[in-house]
Every structure is written in structure tokens, then in C-alpha cells.
Amino acid sequence: MIDSLDLVRDALVLSLMLSAPILAVGLLVGLTVSIVQAVTQIQDQTLSFVPKIAAMLLVAVALLGWLSVQLMEFAASMFSSF
């Protein structure tokens, strides 16, 4: 029988694995926009949000198939473990 702590650990690892590519793209786009803002001396607060949101949305849509397969496999393993 699977321990409940193992189930929670597996769920947290899966959520980290699924969110990592999206967050990594947001980090890279944010860093790039910050460097461009520093070089051009444009200090607009809202300038960094729009490209990050757009890039993260594009990555989420591009990875939607993989994300849904991972979630369905995890859900199937959870239901089959009981």
C-alpha cells in the first residue's frame, strides 16, 4: 500500500515538473527585458509584464499536450493505487 506522504510527494514533484518549463521561459524573458531596459534606460514597470505573460502563455499552449498526458498518467496511477 502506498503511504499518503508518498502520494503528496509525487504530486508536488509532478507540479514542479509541469511548471518548470513555463517558469523558466518567464525567467529568461524577464531577464532579457530587464537587460534591454537597463541598456536603453527605459524604466517602465509594465513593460516587463506583457512579454513575460505572452511568452509563458505561448509555452503553456505549446506544451498543452505533454502537460495533459502527464496529468492523466498521474491521475490514472492515483486511482489504480487504491
Secondary structure in CASP SS format (residue, H / E / C, confidence):
PFRMAT SS
TARGET T0000
AUTHOR 0000-0000-0000
METHOD secondary structure of the structure
MODEL  1
M C 1.00
I C 1.00
D C 1.00
S H 1.00
L H 1.00
D H 1.00
L H 1.00
V H 1.00
R H 1.00
D H 1.00
A H 1.00
L H 1.00
V H 1.00
L H 1.00
S H 1.00
L H 1.00
M H 1.00
L H 1.00
S H 1.00
A H 1.00
P H 1.00
I H 1.00
L H 1.00
A H 1.00
V H 1.00
G H 1.00
L H 1.00
L H 1.00
V H 1.00
G H 1.00
L H 1.00
T H 1.00
V H 1.00
S H 1.00
I H 1.00
V H 1.00
Q H 1.00
A H 1.00
V H 1.00
T H 1.00
Q C 1.00
I C 1.00
Q C 1.00
D C 1.00
Q H 1.00
T H 1.00
L H 1.00
S H 1.00
F H 1.00
V H 1.00
P H 1.00
K H 1.00
I H 1.00
A H 1.00
A H 1.00
M H 1.00
L H 1.00
L H 1.00
V H 1.00
A H 1.00
V H 1.00
A H 1.00
L C 1.00
L H 1.00
G H 1.00
W H 1.00
L H 1.00
S H 1.00
V H 1.00
Q H 1.00
L H 1.00
M H 1.00
E H 1.00
F H 1.00
A H 1.00
A H 1.00
S H 1.00
M H 1.00
F H 1.00
S H 1.00
S C 1.00
F C 1.00
END
